[in-house]
């Protein structure tokens, strides 16, 4: 019902829902569990899930250090010898 979309606070009218960006003021977006939709033009926005629920802490394993390729090792040794 329309009376559920508005509230009076300090003698001011406050709208509880968002307007449709395509249709403009006066056309509210319906709020579903996972999205906002406009009943007039069909505009839809997907809700973003809270970050706490989205990302569960993963167990991290210590990463092993990768050894450099033999060609890189040789190139580094040559550079060190040139510096000396």
Secondary structure, DSSP 4 states (H G I P E B T S, - for coil): -GGGSEEEETTEEEESSPEETTTEEEEEEEE-SSEEEETTT--EEEPPPPHHHH-PPPP-PPPPPPPPPHHHHHHHHHHHHHH-
